[in-house]
């Protein structure tokens, strides 16, 4: 009997101990503050998205750059993870260059090897690592570059800054304490944007004439991919299969005129000018298109266009002025002054001073069409 109760008692003790240990070992989902909180920072460079994901430690009074237990020196015993906890990662959605060296699109763990004021930066394709304990420099690293640190305003928390952005480049600076480790990131702007357009125009944007026109105009403004841009603007005008979503508009016709001139396809100009004449309903459209023809040095066509639309918009000062500009560059100074004076008589007060100046420039033969 005693043995039975002893056995039963032992059983309950074992079960109680098991339940206690099991409860202690279970994970919970409580959200606790972290000493080195996670930070995600993103920046667009052209159409390239750059995303840095890191854990941000604080100085807490420490001289971190001189303490090898915080930032290992010369890669010994291993490179620094450029943050805390999991390895810092950087994602590029397109190919980029880092300090002039090519790095393919993708996600990379980012490590730093300090040596005095010079820093070797490592971009490792094996990026899902805790810190840098298991980094294999020979096998995991896609790119190495070396940069020099500079001084910066004190930063208590480690962070990354995006600096000095241009159309196709920027600096990324790792900042902690009073030190910044900067490295330059650049993209092939024309290549990446055009490739993005090609992809996007196959999706929902294929149904929007504005998307085709805007893509063509971007190429025109950057003097790149012009033949394909002409195809795109024609799609904007004529639509897709069976003419679906066709939209002939003064805006895409202007884009087409500019591309035809740029590509020296002058044989197609008359058809496009006639298309514009047929759809113009407002005086500003006629004035704008005449101005575009003058800017493209199509002075004879611009003059004919202005005369045609002055039949409907005889009191529009800007059309008269464009007519004067056409005459001026065709060598008809007298007619140019006459048309500009007519424009002056019709123009609002806010425009009169500039028109007077243009008349004076016509007379002195010093007039130039403004660029941009």
Secondary structure as GFF3:
##gff-version 3
##sequence-region A 1 372
A	DSSP	alpha_helix	2	25	.	.	.	ID=ss1
A	DSSP	beta_strand	37	45	.	.	.	ID=ss2
A	DSSP	beta_strand	48	56	.	.	.	ID=ss3
A	DSSP	three_ten_helix	64	66	.	.	.	ID=ss4
A	DSSP	beta_strand	89	92	.	.	.	ID=ss5
A	DSSP	beta_strand	96	98	.	.	.	ID=ss6
A	DSSP	beta_strand	101	103	.	.	.	ID=ss7
A	DSSP	beta_strand	106	115	.	.	.	ID=ss8
A	DSSP	beta_strand	118	124	.	.	.	ID=ss9
A	DSSP	alpha_helix	137	140	.	.	.	ID=ss10
A	DSSP	beta_strand	141	163	.	.	.	ID=ss11
A	DSSP	beta_strand	169	186	.	.	.	ID=ss12
A	DSSP	alpha_helix	189	200	.	.	.	ID=ss13
A	DSSP	three_ten_helix	204	207	.	.	.	ID=ss14
A	DSSP	alpha_helix	209	221	.	.	.	ID=ss15
A	DSSP	alpha_helix	226	238	.	.	.	ID=ss16
A	DSSP	three_ten_helix	241	243	.	.	.	ID=ss17
A	DSSP	alpha_helix	250	262	.	.	.	ID=ss18
A	DSSP	three_ten_helix	266	268	.	.	.	ID=ss19
A	DSSP	alpha_helix	269	279	.	.	.	ID=ss20
A	DSSP	alpha_helix	283	295	.	.	.	ID=ss21
A	DSSP	alpha_helix	299	310	.	.	.	ID=ss22
A	DSSP	alpha_helix	317	329	.	.	.	ID=ss23
A	DSSP	alpha_helix	333	346	.	.	.	ID=ss24
A	DSSP	alpha_helix	349	364	.	.	.	ID=ss25
###
